Amino acid sequence: MEKHVYLIRHGESESNVDGVYRGRDAELTDTGREQAKAVAGRIKRIGVEALITSTFPRAHETAAIIGECIGLPVETEEQFGEWAEPTHIFGKHRDDPDRTAEREAVFAAHQDPHYRHTDEETFAELVARAEAVLRMLREHTKSRICVVTHGGFLRILVGVMVFGPDFTKKTFHHLLWHFPTTNTGVTYVKSGDEMRGWQVVTWNDQSHLG
């Protein structure tokens, strides 16, 4: 069965606006809800058959708005959650020295996929989660699937789709820096028997935002 998957980053969250790390707890802003309504209209025109979301509130609310528009129930899946960062940075601004030091240490250890600064999710763990997600998508009974997820994990997922076992931590860092993801941006990927694995058709399409 061919698979057509529309990966959507959640709408604008509180943390996107003020830069304060809230982990899974950040919720949508009013702008984020309007963005979700805009992308919902687009997904309705596409005509998907299933709607899956991360369990994080900002993603789940985005999916709920989409689901109400297109008339589909929301399937929740923990595996689509964002990259788990260290708990000690919770409540701190993105420019806080502790956050900056942690990121610099993680990026400096780009040769070691198992490097762990404190208690964050490692690159190797992220890749394993992405591989499990790809198996889930391939085995899903529906062909056209909308997934609401997060910017960091979306890049991991696409990296595993494209590079497979050759996907490295250093390549992931390049994706983080050079492949932006806009709130409610749509990345369309597909796979099928006649294709060599997954194909990335569009990246971060935000035309629904005007």
N, CA and C atoms as an extended XYZ file, in Angstrom:
630
Properties=species:S:1:pos:R:3:atomname:S:1:resname:S:1:resid:I:1 pbc="F F F"
N         0.837       -1.199        0.000 N   MET     1
C         0.000        0.000        0.000 CA  MET     1
C         0.875        1.254        0.000 C   MET     1
N         0.569        2.179       -0.910 N   GLU     2
C         1.269        3.468       -0.873 CA  GLU     2
C         0.890        4.222        0.398 C   GLU     2
N         1.858        4.958        0.918 N   LYS     3
C         1.608        5.789        2.090 CA  LYS     3
C         1.851        7.249        1.733 C   LYS     3
N         0.890        8.089        2.072 N   HIS     4
C         1.000        9.537        1.891 CA  HIS     4
C         0.839       10.151        3.279 C   HIS     4
N         1.919       10.701        3.806 N   VAL     5
C         1.921       11.189        5.185 CA  VAL     5
C         2.192       12.689        5.202 C   VAL     5
N         1.330       13.417        5.886 N   TYR     6
C         1.440       14.874        6.000 CA  TYR     6
C         1.862       15.195        7.435 C   TYR     6
N         3.132       15.533        7.584 N   LEU     7
C         3.706       15.833        8.897 CA  LEU     7
C         3.534       17.319        9.192 C   LEU     7
N         2.857       17.640       10.271 N   ILE     8
C         2.562       19.031       10.607 CA  ILE     8
C         3.164       19.371       11.964 C   ILE     8
N         3.931       20.444       12.004 N   ARG     9
C         4.377       20.933       13.300 CA  ARG     9
C         3.188       21.628       13.975 C   ARG     9
N         3.078       21.493       15.282 N   HIS    10
C         1.990       22.110       16.048 CA  HIS    10
C         1.930       23.626       15.820 C   HIS    10
N         0.802       24.238       16.183 N   GLY    11
C         0.666       25.689       16.111 CA  GLY    11
C         1.560       26.392       17.123 C   GLY    11
N         1.632       27.707       16.994 N   GLU    12
C         2.480       28.507       17.885 CA  GLU    12
C         2.137       28.232       19.352 C   GLU    12
N         3.182       28.001       20.156 N   SER    13
C         2.999       27.733       21.584 CA  SER    13
C         3.525       28.892       22.420 C   SER    13
N         3.221       28.837       23.708 N   GLU    14
C         3.722       29.852       24.642 CA  GLU    14
C         5.248       29.923       24.610 C   GLU    14
N         5.892       28.769       24.571 N   SER    15
C         7.358       28.738       24.573 CA  SER    15
C         7.950       29.285       23.287 C   SER    15
N         7.239       29.110       22.163 N   ASN    16
C         7.706       29.699       20.911 CA  ASN    16
C         7.752       31.212       21.007 C   ASN    16
N         6.848       31.786       21.798 N   VAL    17
C         6.750       33.242       21.909 CA  VAL    17
C         7.739       33.801       22.926 C   VAL    17
N         7.762       33.224       24.130 N   ASP    18
C         8.587       33.832       25.190 CA  ASP    18
C         9.944       33.159       25.395 C   ASP    18
N        10.181       32.046       24.702 N   GLY    19
C        11.491       31.403       24.777 CA  GLY    19
C        11.754       30.609       26.040 C   GLY    19
N        10.743       30.446       26.892 N   VAL    20
C        10.921       29.715       28.150 CA  VAL    20
C        10.578       28.240       27.936 C   VAL    20
N        11.501       27.365       28.299 N   TYR    21
C        11.300       25.932       28.089 CA  TYR    21
C        10.298       25.374       29.093 C   TYR    21
N         9.211       24.785       28.580 N   ARG    22
C         8.171       24.200       29.432 CA  ARG    22
C         8.034       22.695       29.204 C   ARG    22
N         8.926       22.101       28.450 N   GLY    23
C         8.818       20.677       28.168 CA  GLY    23
C         7.535       20.359       27.437 C   GLY    23
N         6.858       19.319       27.884 N   ARG    24
C         5.621       18.902       27.227 CA  ARG    24
C         4.439       19.808       27.582 C   ARG    24
N         4.586       20.708       28.564 N   ASP    25
C         3.448       21.439       29.110 CA  ASP    25
C         3.052       22.705       28.349 C   ASP    25
N         3.875       23.166       27.416 N   ALA    26
C         3.551       24.404       26.694 CA  ALA    26
C         2.247       24.240       25.915 C   ALA    26
N         1.397       25.252       25.980 N   GLU    27
C         0.105       25.206       25.293 CA  GLU    27
C         0.083       26.186       24.128 C   GLU    27
N        -0.939       26.059       23.288 N   LEU    28
C        -1.072       26.949       22.141 CA  LEU    28
C        -1.420       28.364       22.574 C   LEU    28
N        -0.967       29.324       21.784 N   THR    29
C        -1.414       30.709       21.914 CA  THR    29
C        -2.652       30.887       21.037 C   THR    29
N        -3.285       32.052       21.121 N   ASP    30
C        -4.416       32.331       20.234 CA  ASP    30
C        -3.970       32.296       18.775 C   ASP    30
N        -2.771       32.799       18.509 N   THR    31
C        -2.230       32.730       17.141 CA  THR    31
C        -2.073       31.280       16.708 C   THR    31
N        -1.602       30.429       17.613 N   GLY    32
C        -1.445       29.013       17.303 CA  GLY    32
C        -2.764       28.354       16.947 C   GLY    32
N        -3.833       28.757       17.627 N   ARG    33
C        -5.152       28.190       17.319 CA  ARG    33
C        -5.631       28.646       15.944 C   ARG    33
N        -5.361       29.893       15.594 N   GLU    34
C        -5.728       30.385       14.261 CA  GLU    34
C        -4.916       29.664       13.185 C   GLU    34
N        -3.644       29.410       13.466 N   GLN    35
C        -2.814       28.657       12.524 CA  GLN    35
C        -3.375       27.247       12.324 C   GLN    35
N        -3.820       26.632       13.421 N   ALA    36
C        -4.384       25.286       13.337 CA  ALA    36
C        -5.650       25.279       12.482 C   ALA    36
N        -6.473       26.307       12.618 N   LYS    37
C        -7.686       26.401       11.793 CA  LYS    37
C        -7.325       26.549       10.319 C   LYS    37
N        -6.273       27.317       10.052 N   ALA    38
C        -5.854       27.532        8.664 CA  ALA    38
C        -5.358       26.233        8.034 C   ALA    38
N        -4.524       25.502        8.753 N   VAL    39
C        -4.004       24.255        8.180 CA  VAL    39
C        -5.097       23.192        8.120 C   VAL    39
N        -6.084       23.272        9.012 N   ALA    40
C        -7.193       22.318        8.988 CA  ALA    40
C        -7.956       22.399        7.672 C   ALA    40
N        -8.184       23.625        7.194 N   GLY    41
C        -8.870       23.790        5.919 CA  GLY    41
C        -8.096       23.157        4.781 C   GLY    41
N        -6.803       23.269        4.859 N   ARG    42
C        -5.960       22.679        3.816 CA  ARG    42
C        -6.001       21.147        3.872 C   ARG    42
N        -5.907       20.596        5.065 N   ILE    43
C        -5.949       19.141        5.207 CA  ILE    43
C        -7.308       18.595        4.764 C   ILE    43
N        -8.359       19.356        4.996 N   LYS    44
C        -9.687       18.933        4.544 CA  LYS    44
C        -9.723       18.812        3.027 C   LYS    44
N        -9.090       19.750        2.330 N   ARG    45
C        -9.049       19.700        0.862 CA  ARG    45
C        -8.209       18.522        0.366 C   ARG    45
N        -7.168       18.182        1.103 N   ILE    46
C        -6.319       17.050        0.718 CA  ILE    46
C        -7.089       15.739        0.843 C   ILE    46
N        -7.850       15.616        1.920 N   GLY    47
C        -8.643       14.411        2.124 CA  GLY    47
C        -7.861       13.264        2.736 C   GLY    47
N        -7.477       13.397        4.017 N   VAL    48
C        -6.757       12.314        4.689 CA  VAL    48
C        -7.748       11.333        5.312 C   VAL    48
N        -7.224       10.159        5.657 N   GLU    49
C        -8.068        9.091        6.203 CA  GLU    49
C        -7.823        8.832        7.687 C   GLU    49
N        -6.734        9.353        8.209 N   ALA    50
C        -6.412        9.145        9.623 CA  ALA    50
C        -5.664       10.361       10.149 C   ALA    50
N        -5.841       10.628       11.440 N   LEU    51
C        -5.219       11.783       12.084 CA  LEU    51
C        -4.561       11.320       13.384 C   LEU    51
N        -3.236       11.460       13.443 N   ILE    52
C        -2.465       11.010       14.605 CA  ILE    52
C        -1.732       12.205       15.203 C   ILE    52
N        -1.613       12.237       16.518 N   THR    53
C        -0.909       13.345       17.158 CA  THR    53
C        -0.045       12.876       18.322 C   THR    53
N         0.962       13.664       18.594 N   SER    54
C         1.716       13.575       19.845 CA  SER    54
C         0.762       13.824       21.007 C   SER    54
N         1.121       13.337       22.178 N   THR    55
C         0.288       13.560       23.364 CA  THR    55
C         0.529       14.922       24.007 C   THR    55
N         1.544       15.662       23.565 N   PHE    56
C         1.838       16.973       24.147 CA  PHE    56
C         0.661       17.919       23.896 C   PHE    56
N         0.264       18.745       24.879 N   PRO    57
C        -0.905       19.614       24.724 CA  PRO    57
C        -0.894       20.484       23.473 C   PRO    57
N         0.253       21.067       23.123 N   ARG    58
C         0.294       21.960       21.962 CA  ARG    58
C         0.025       21.212       20.662 C   ARG    58
N         0.465       19.976       20.581 N   ALA    59
C         0.203       19.169       19.393 CA  ALA    59
C        -1.220       18.616       19.422 C   ALA    59
N        -1.652       18.153       20.599 N   HIS    60
C        -2.979       17.547       20.699 CA  HIS    60
C        -4.075       18.568       20.402 C   HIS    60
N        -3.919       19.796       20.890 N   GLU    61
C        -4.936       20.816       20.602 CA  GLU    61
C        -4.937       21.171       19.119 C   GLU    61
N        -3.755       21.247       18.512 N   THR    62
C        -3.681       21.490       17.067 CA  THR    62
C        -4.441       20.400       16.318 C   THR    62
N        -4.204       19.143       16.696 N   ALA    63
C        -4.871       18.018       16.041 CA  ALA    63
C        -6.376       18.034       16.285 C   ALA    63
N        -6.791       18.420       17.490 N   ALA    64
C        -8.220       18.467       17.802 CA  ALA    64
C        -8.938       19.478       16.915 C   ALA    64
N        -8.292       20.611       16.668 N   ILE    65
C        -8.874       21.630       15.785 CA  ILE    65
C        -8.969       21.091       14.362 C   ILE    65
N        -7.930       20.407       13.917 N   ILE    66
C        -7.955       19.801       12.582 CA  ILE    66
C        -9.044       18.732       12.509 C   ILE    66
N        -9.103       17.875       13.535 N   GLY    67
C       -10.077       16.795       13.544 CA  GLY    67
C       -11.508       17.289       13.494 C   GLY    67
N       -11.789       18.377       14.213 N   GLU    68
C       -13.141       18.946       14.195 CA  GLU    68
C       -13.502       19.434       12.800 C   GLU    68
N       -12.524       19.983       12.092 N   CYS    69
C       -12.766       20.506       10.748 CA  CYS    69
C       -12.971       19.394        9.727 C   CYS    69
N       -12.183       18.334        9.817 N   ILE    70
C       -12.220       17.295        8.779 CA  ILE    70
C       -13.092       16.103        9.163 C   ILE    70
N       -13.603       16.092       10.392 N   GLY    71
C       -14.515       15.030       10.798 CA  GLY    71
C       -13.855       13.695       11.072 C   GLY    71
N       -12.626       13.734       11.599 N   LEU    72
C       -11.927       12.494       11.941 CA  LEU    72
C       -11.577       12.476       13.426 C   LEU    72
N       -11.610       11.300       14.051 N   PRO    73
C       -11.160       11.196       15.443 CA  PRO    73
C        -9.642       11.356       15.513 C   PRO    73
N        -9.174       11.790       16.661 N   VAL    74
C        -7.738       11.993       16.861 CA  VAL    74
C        -7.142       10.766       17.544 C   VAL    74
N        -6.146       10.163       16.896 N   GLU    75
C        -5.396        9.064       17.500 CA  GLU    75
C        -4.179        9.666       18.208 C   GLU    75
N        -3.976        9.348       19.469 N   THR    76
C        -2.823        9.878       20.197 CA  THR    76
C        -1.729        8.820       20.279 C   THR    76
N        -0.491        9.273       20.124 N   GLU    77
C         0.643        8.358       20.138 CA  GLU    77
C         1.848        9.039       20.771 C   GLU    77
N         2.279        8.507       21.908 N   GLU    78
C         3.400        9.071       22.659 CA  GLU    78
C         4.672        9.152       21.820 C   GLU    78
N         4.848        8.235       20.889 N   GLN    79
C         6.081        8.166       20.095 CA  GLN    79
C         6.325        9.409       19.246 C   GLN    79
N         5.289       10.198       18.977 N   PHE    80
C         5.444       11.395       18.152 CA  PHE    80
C         5.819       12.636       18.968 C   PHE    80
N         6.119       12.462       20.255 N   GLY    81
C         6.479       13.586       21.113 CA  GLY    81
C         7.802       14.228       20.736 C   GLY    81
N         8.035       15.413       21.279 N   GLU    82
C         9.260       16.151       20.973 CA  GLU    82
C        10.465       15.528       21.667 C   GLU    82
N        11.628       15.836       21.123 N   TRP    83
C        12.924       15.474       21.703 CA  TRP    83
C        12.934       15.905       23.169 C   TRP    83
N        13.128       14.961       24.082 N   ALA    84
C        13.124       15.256       25.516 CA  ALA    84
C        14.443       15.903       25.921 C   ALA    84
N        14.385       17.162       26.314 N   GLU    85
C        15.583       17.888       26.738 CA  GLU    85
C        15.796       17.698       28.247 C   GLU    85
N        16.951       18.129       28.779 N   PRO    86
C        17.247       17.911       30.202 CA  PRO    86
C        16.224       18.579       31.119 C   PRO    86
N        15.875       17.901       32.202 N   THR    87
C        14.880       18.458       33.119 CA  THR    87
C        15.394       19.704       33.837 C   THR    87
N        16.708       19.858       33.965 N   HIS    88
C        17.220       21.002       34.729 CA  HIS    88
C        17.038       22.334       33.998 C   HIS    88
N        16.692       22.294       32.695 N   ILE    89
C        16.479       23.554       31.978 CA  ILE    89
C        15.007       23.963       31.976 C   ILE    89
N        14.149       23.157       32.606 N   PHE    90
C        12.724       23.490       32.653 CA  PHE    90
C        12.538       24.851       33.323 C   PHE    90
N        11.753       25.714       32.683 N   GLY    91
C        11.483       27.042       33.222 CA  GLY    91
C        12.531       28.079       32.875 C   GLY    91
N        13.565       27.690       32.131 N   LYS    92
C        14.631       28.631       31.790 CA  LYS    92
C        14.485       29.130       30.351 C   LYS    92
N        14.951       30.346       30.125 N   HIS    93
C        14.884       30.962       28.803 CA  HIS    93
C        15.909       30.326       27.875 C   HIS    93
N        15.621       30.379       26.573 N   ARG    94
C        16.537       29.770       25.599 CA  ARG    94
C        17.938       30.369       25.646 C   ARG    94
N        18.068       31.617       26.134 N   ASP    95
C        19.386       32.256       26.221 CA  ASP    95
C        20.057       32.074       27.579 C   ASP    95
N        19.426       31.335       28.481 N   ASP    96
C        20.019       31.092       29.794 CA  ASP    96
C        21.348       30.348       29.626 C   ASP    96
N        22.378       30.725       30.382 N   PRO    97
C        23.689       30.072       30.250 CA  PRO    97
C        23.642       28.551       30.403 C   PRO    97
N        22.769       28.039       31.278 N   ASP    98
C        22.667       26.588       31.458 CA  ASP    98
C        22.184       25.908       30.179 C   ASP    98
N        21.197       26.520       29.517 N   ARG    99
C        20.692       25.953       28.268 CA  ARG    99
C        21.741       26.051       27.173 C   ARG    99
N        22.410       27.186       27.111 N   THR   100
C        23.440       27.379       26.092 CA  THR   100
C        24.572       26.373       26.260 C   THR   100
N        25.021       26.172       27.491 N   ALA   101
C        26.110       25.232       27.761 CA  ALA   101
C        25.712       23.802       27.405 C   ALA   101
N        24.483       23.445       27.728 N   GLU   102
C        24.011       22.090       27.429 CA  GLU   102
C        23.981       21.848       25.928 C   GLU   102
N        23.423       22.804       25.173 N   ARG   103
C        23.358       22.655       23.720 CA  ARG   103
C        24.753       22.575       23.109 C   ARG   103
N        25.660       23.423       23.577 N   GLU   104
C        27.023       23.421       23.043 CA  GLU   104
C        27.712       22.082       23.304 C   GLU   104
N        27.491       21.510       24.476 N   ALA   105
C        28.097       20.216       24.799 CA  ALA   105
C        27.540       19.108       23.911 C   ALA   105
N        26.229       19.127       23.692 N   VAL   106
C        25.598       18.113       22.841 CA  VAL   106
C        26.094       18.236       21.406 C   VAL   106
N        26.156       19.460       20.885 N   PHE   107
C        26.616       19.653       19.513 CA  PHE   107
C        28.096       19.295       19.360 C   PHE   107
N        28.897       19.578       20.388 N   ALA   108
C        30.330       19.271       20.320 CA  ALA   108
C        30.573       17.765       20.255 C   ALA   108
N        29.673       16.991       20.831 N   ALA   109
C        29.828       15.531       20.852 CA  ALA   109
C        29.134       14.889       19.649 C   ALA   109
N        29.288       15.516       18.467 N   HIS   110
C        28.523       15.066       17.300 CA  HIS   110
C        28.951       13.691       16.784 C   HIS   110
N        30.097       13.182       17.244 N   GLN   111
C        30.541       11.855       16.814 CA  GLN   111
C        29.940       10.730       17.661 C   GLN   111
N        29.334       11.087       18.779 N   ASP   112
C        28.844       10.071       19.716 CA  ASP   112
C        27.320       10.093       19.796 C   ASP   112
N        26.643        9.155       19.129 N   PRO   113
C        25.172        9.154       19.146 CA  PRO   113
C        24.577        8.822       20.507 C   PRO   113
N        25.399        8.277       21.404 N   HIS   114
C        24.903        7.881       22.730 CA  HIS   114
C        25.243        8.907       23.810 C   HIS   114
N        25.840       10.021       23.413 N   TYR   115
C        26.230       11.037       24.402 CA  TYR   115
C        25.004       11.571       25.139 C   TYR   115
N        25.125       11.657       26.467 N   ARG   116
C        24.050       12.207       27.290 CA  ARG   116
C        24.663       13.228       28.250 C   ARG   116
N        24.216       14.479       28.144 N   HIS   117
C        24.758       15.539       28.994 CA  HIS   117
C        24.288       15.376       30.429 C   HIS   117
N        22.980       15.196       30.605 N   THR   118
C        22.416       14.916       31.936 CA  THR   118
C        21.356       13.821       31.810 C   THR   118
N        20.081       14.216       31.640 N   ASP   119
C        19.023       13.206       31.553 CA  ASP   119
C        18.162       13.372       30.301 C   ASP   119
N        18.713       14.019       29.271 N   GLU   120
C        17.957       14.214       28.037 CA  GLU   120
C        17.927       12.946       27.181 C   GLU   120
N        17.074       12.946       26.170 N   GLU   121
C        17.007       11.854       25.208 CA  GLU   121
C        18.219       11.940       24.282 C   GLU   121
N        18.900       10.829       24.076 N   THR   122
C        20.084       10.842       23.214 CA  THR   122
C        19.685       10.735       21.747 C   THR   122
N        20.636       11.046       20.870 N   PHE   123
C        20.392       10.911       19.434 CA  PHE   123
C        20.041        9.464       19.085 C   PHE   123
N        20.760        8.514       19.655 N   ALA   124
C        20.488        7.099       19.374 CA  ALA   124
C        19.071        6.716       19.793 C   ALA   124
N        18.614        7.243       20.917 N   GLU   125
C        17.252        6.952       21.379 CA  GLU   125
C        16.216        7.597       20.464 C   GLU   125
N        16.504        8.801       19.987 N   LEU   126
C        15.601        9.470       19.050 CA  LEU   126
C        15.473        8.684       17.758 C   LEU   126
N        16.601        8.203       17.245 N   VAL   127
C        16.587        7.422       16.007 CA  VAL   127
C        15.782        6.138       16.192 C   VAL   127
N        15.970        5.465       17.311 N   ALA   128
C        15.211        4.240       17.578 CA  ALA   128
C        13.712        4.531       17.632 C   ALA   128
N        13.359        5.655       18.223 N   ARG   129
C        11.940        6.044       18.289 CA  ARG   129
C        11.396        6.335       16.895 C   ARG   129
N        12.194        7.025       16.077 N   ALA   130
C        11.773        7.329       14.706 CA  ALA   130
C        11.600        6.052       13.893 C   ALA   130
N        12.485        5.099       14.075 N   GLU   131
C        12.367        3.822       13.362 CA  GLU   131
C        11.083        3.101       13.759 C   GLU   131
N        10.727        3.166       15.037 N   ALA   132
C         9.478        2.555       15.498 CA  ALA   132
C         8.271        3.261       14.891 C   ALA   132
N         8.349        4.587       14.778 N   VAL   133
C         7.270        5.364       14.170 CA  VAL   133
C         7.100        4.992       12.698 C   VAL   133
N         8.200        4.822       11.979 N   LEU   134
C         8.110        4.451       10.566 CA  LEU   134
C         7.457        3.081       10.402 C   LEU   134
N         7.782        2.151       11.272 N   ARG   135
C         7.121        0.841       11.219 CA  ARG   135
C         5.627        0.994       11.465 C   ARG   135
N         5.272        1.843       12.425 N   MET   136
C         3.872        2.095       12.739 CA  MET   136
C         3.127        2.676       11.535 C   MET   136
N         3.758        3.632       10.854 N   LEU   137
C         3.122        4.255        9.695 CA  LEU   137
C         2.961        3.255        8.553 C   LEU   137
N         3.975        2.429        8.334 N   ARG   138
C         3.887        1.433        7.258 CA  ARG   138
C         2.779        0.422        7.537 C   ARG   138
N         2.590        0.079        8.805 N   GLU   139
C         1.613       -0.945        9.176 CA  GLU   139
C         0.210       -0.384        9.386 C   GLU   139
N         0.079        0.942        9.378 N   HIS   140
C        -1.238        1.554        9.591 CA  HIS   140
C        -2.183        1.140        8.469 C   HIS   140
N        -3.442        0.921        8.814 N   THR   141
C        -4.405        0.419        7.829 CA  THR   141
C        -4.827        1.470        6.811 C   THR   141
N        -4.567        2.744        7.077 N   LYS   142
C        -4.945        3.818        6.165 CA  LYS   142
C        -3.753        4.260        5.322 C   LYS   142
N        -4.055        4.788        4.140 N   SER   143
C        -3.011        5.205        3.202 CA  SER   143
C        -2.627        6.669        3.367 C   SER   143
N        -3.612        7.533        3.575 N   ARG   144
C        -3.366        8.976        3.655 CA  ARG   144
C        -3.505        9.417        5.111 C   ARG   144
N        -2.375        9.783        5.704 N   ILE   145
C        -2.323       10.011        7.148 CA  ILE   145
C        -1.783       11.403        7.457 C   ILE   145
N        -2.455       12.102        8.355 N   CYS   146
C        -1.981       13.394        8.857 CA  CYS   146
C        -1.411       13.172       10.257 C   CYS   146
N        -0.198       13.673       10.483 N   VAL   147
C         0.471       13.528       11.776 CA  VAL   147
C         0.827       14.907       12.317 C   VAL   147
N         0.401       15.208       13.532 N   VAL   148
C         0.790       16.458       14.191 CA  VAL   148
C         1.895       16.131       15.191 C   VAL   148
N         3.055       16.760       14.999 N   THR   149
C         4.216       16.442       15.819 CA  THR   149
C         4.990       17.723       16.146 C   THR   149
N         6.298       17.623       16.262 N   HIS   150
C         7.135       18.721       16.747 CA  HIS   150
C         8.345       18.904       15.835 C   HIS   150
N         8.883       20.130       15.828 N   GLY   151
C         9.950       20.470       14.896 CA  GLY   151
C        11.198       19.624       15.011 C   GLY   151
N        11.651       19.363       16.235 N   GLY   152
C        12.856       18.559       16.413 CA  GLY   152
C        12.650       17.122       15.981 C   GLY   152
N        11.564       16.506       16.456 N   PHE   153
C        11.332       15.105       16.106 CA  PHE   153
C        10.999       14.950       14.631 C   PHE   153
N        10.335       15.929       14.044 N   LEU   154
C        10.030       15.869       12.617 CA  LEU   154
C        11.319       15.746       11.802 C   LEU   154
N        12.342       16.506       12.184 N   ARG   155
C        13.618       16.437       11.465 CA  ARG   155
C        14.293       15.079       11.661 C   ARG   155
N        14.210       14.542       12.879 N   ILE   156
C        14.747       13.203       13.130 CA  ILE   156
C        14.040       12.182       12.241 C   ILE   156
N        12.725       12.261       12.192 N   LEU   157
C        11.933       11.306       11.422 CA  LEU   157
C        12.289       11.361        9.941 C   LEU   157
N        12.349       12.564        9.391 N   VAL   158
C        12.694       12.707        7.977 CA  VAL   158
C        14.144       12.289        7.735 C   VAL   158
N        15.028       12.589        8.672 N   GLY   159
C        16.417       12.157        8.538 CA  GLY   159
C        16.533       10.648        8.432 C   GLY   159
N        15.784        9.925        9.262 N   VAL   160
C        15.795        8.463        9.214 CA  VAL   160
C        15.164        7.969        7.918 C   VAL   160
N        14.104        8.631        7.456 N   MET   161
C        13.483        8.262        6.182 CA  MET   161
C        14.471        8.363        5.023 C   MET   161
N        15.205        9.467        4.987 N   VAL   162
C        16.067        9.768        3.843 CA  VAL   162
C        17.406        9.035        3.909 C   VAL   162
N        18.040        9.057        5.075 N   PHE   163
C        19.408        8.534        5.192 CA  PHE   163
C        19.488        7.118        5.752 C   PHE   163
N        18.416        6.644        6.378 N   GLY   164
C        18.438        5.300        6.935 CA  GLY   164
C        19.579        5.118        7.923 C   GLY   164
N        20.335        4.008        7.813 N   PRO   165
C        21.429        3.746        8.755 CA  PRO   165
C        22.595        4.722        8.636 C   PRO   165
N        22.615        5.524        7.556 N   ASP   166
C        23.686        6.508        7.374 CA  ASP   166
C        23.384        7.843        8.049 C   ASP   166
N        22.220        7.955        8.690 N   PHE   167
C        21.847        9.199        9.362 CA  PHE   167
C        22.704        9.375       10.608 C   PHE   167
N        23.418       10.481       10.679 N   THR   168
C        24.323       10.733       11.802 CA  THR   168
C        23.851       11.917       12.635 C   THR   168
N        24.425       12.015       13.808 N   LYS   169
C        24.118       13.131       14.696 CA  LYS   169
C        24.534       14.454       14.062 C   LYS   169
N        25.663       14.457       13.365 N   LYS   170
C        26.127       15.677       12.710 CA  LYS   170
C        25.161       16.110       11.616 C   LYS   170
N        24.635       15.149       10.851 N   THR   171
C        23.641       15.471        9.824 CA  THR   171
C        22.383       16.040       10.461 C   THR   171
N        21.986       15.479       11.597 N   PHE   172
C        20.826       16.003       12.319 CA  PHE   172
C        21.037       17.455       12.707 C   PHE   172
N        22.227       17.796       13.162 N   HIS   173
C        22.511       19.178       13.533 CA  HIS   173
C        22.382       20.101       12.329 C   HIS   173
N        22.810       19.638       11.158 N   HIS   174
C        22.649       20.444        9.947 CA  HIS   174
C        21.164       20.627        9.610 C   HIS   174
N        20.368       19.584        9.816 N   LEU   175
C        18.929       19.714        9.584 CA  LEU   175
C        18.321       20.736       10.541 C   LEU   175
N        18.767       20.720       11.792 N   LEU   176
C        18.261       21.688       12.770 CA  LEU   176
C        18.570       23.118       12.349 C   LEU   176
N        19.776       23.342       11.845 N   TRP   177
C        20.219       24.696       11.519 CA  TRP   177
C        19.694       25.193       10.170 C   TRP   177
N        19.556       24.296        9.197 N   HIS   178
C        19.319       24.731        7.820 CA  HIS   178
C        17.963       24.334        7.240 C   HIS   178
N        17.181       23.534        7.968 N   PHE   179
C        15.858       23.147        7.490 CA  PHE   179
C        14.822       23.614        8.516 C   PHE   179
N        14.374       24.863        8.409 N   PRO   180
C        13.441       25.402        9.401 CA  PRO   180
C        12.072       24.730        9.335 C   PRO   180
N        11.399       24.719       10.464 N   THR   181
C        10.019       24.235       10.520 CA  THR   181
C         9.153       25.330       11.130 C   THR   181
N         8.178       25.782       10.376 N   THR   182
C         7.257       26.821       10.820 CA  THR   182
C         6.091       26.181       11.565 C   THR   182
N         5.527       26.888       12.513 N   ASN   183
C         4.332       26.374       13.186 CA  ASN   183
C         3.235       26.109       12.166 C   ASN   183
N         2.737       24.904       12.141 N   THR   184
C         1.748       24.329       11.210 CA  THR   184
C         2.286       24.185        9.788 C   THR   184
N         3.599       24.302        9.584 N   GLY   185
C         4.179       23.981        8.280 CA  GLY   185
C         3.925       22.513        7.955 C   GLY   185
N         3.662       22.221        6.672 N   VAL   186
C         3.319       20.865        6.237 CA  VAL   186
C         4.477       20.251        5.453 C   VAL   186
N         4.950       19.120        5.911 N   THR   187
C         5.959       18.346        5.192 CA  THR   187
C         5.285       17.066        4.694 C   THR   187
N         5.273       16.893        3.379 N   TYR   188
C         4.575       15.760        2.758 CA  TYR   188
C         5.591       14.719        2.313 C   TYR   188
N         5.445       13.505        2.811 N   VAL   189
C         6.324       12.395        2.435 CA  VAL   189
C         5.462       11.233        1.947 C   VAL   189
N         6.044       10.409        1.085 N   LYS   190
C         5.293        9.261        0.582 CA  LYS   190
C         6.221        8.078        0.356 C   LYS   190
N         5.634        6.897        0.334 N   SER   191
C         6.394        5.688        0.032 CA  SER   191
C         5.472        4.693       -0.653 C   SER   191
N         6.069        3.747       -1.362 N   GLY   192
C         5.294        2.731       -2.060 CA  GLY   192
C         6.200        1.686       -2.666 C   GLY   192
N         5.603        0.647       -3.217 N   ASP   193
C         6.368       -0.470       -3.761 CA  ASP   193
C         7.275       -0.056       -4.908 C   ASP   193
N         6.873        0.947       -5.679 N   GLU   194
C         7.657        1.370       -6.835 CA  GLU   194
C         8.691        2.432       -6.476 C   GLU   194
N         8.773        2.804       -5.233 N   MET   195
C         9.701        3.851       -4.796 CA  MET   195
C        10.848        3.231       -4.013 C   MET   195
N        11.970        3.911       -4.004 N   ARG   196
C        13.114        3.464       -3.211 CA  ARG   196
C        13.010        4.061       -1.809 C   ARG   196
N        12.167        3.473       -1.016 N   GLY   197
C        11.952        3.995        0.327 CA  GLY   197
C        11.042        5.211        0.323 C   GLY   197
N        11.268        6.096        1.286 N   TRP   198
C        10.450        7.297        1.432 CA  TRP   198
C        10.964        8.421        0.544 C   TRP   198
N        10.040        9.233        0.055 N   GLN   199
C        10.384       10.426       -0.716 CA  GLN   199
C         9.817       11.655       -0.013 C   GLN   199
N        10.611       12.718        0.063 N   VAL   200
C        10.147       13.992        0.617 CA  VAL   200
C         9.648       14.837       -0.546 C   VAL   200
N         8.346       15.053       -0.598 N   VAL   201
C         7.733       15.777       -1.719 CA  VAL   201
C         7.739       17.280       -1.464 C   VAL   201
N         7.336       17.687       -0.273 N   THR   202
C         7.396       19.107        0.100 CA  THR   202
C         7.921       19.221        1.524 C   THR   202
N         8.608       20.328        1.798 N   TRP   203
C         9.152       20.575        3.136 CA  TRP   203
C         8.588       21.876        3.697 C   TRP   203
N         7.959       21.800        4.865 N   ASN   204
C         7.541       22.992        5.611 CA  ASN   204
C         6.694       23.947        4.770 C   ASN   204
N         5.769       23.415        4.002 N   ASP   205
C         4.886       24.253        3.184 CA  ASP   205
C         3.949       25.025        4.114 C   ASP   205
N         3.990       26.340        4.007 N   GLN   206
C         3.185       27.198        4.883 CA  GLN   206
C         2.259       28.118        4.090 C   GLN   206
N         1.906       27.696        2.878 N   SER   207
C         1.096       28.555        2.008 CA  SER   207
C        -0.274       28.854        2.607 C   SER   207
N        -0.773       27.979        3.494 N   HIS   208
C        -2.078       28.217        4.118 CA  HIS   208
C        -2.063       29.415        5.067 C   HIS   208
N        -0.851       29.869        5.441 N   LEU   209
C        -0.733       31.012        6.350 CA  LEU   209
C        -0.717       32.344        5.618 C   LEU   209
N        -0.734       32.302        4.288 N   GLY   210
C        -0.805       33.528        3.495 CA  GLY   210
C         0.543       34.119        3.164 C   GLY   210
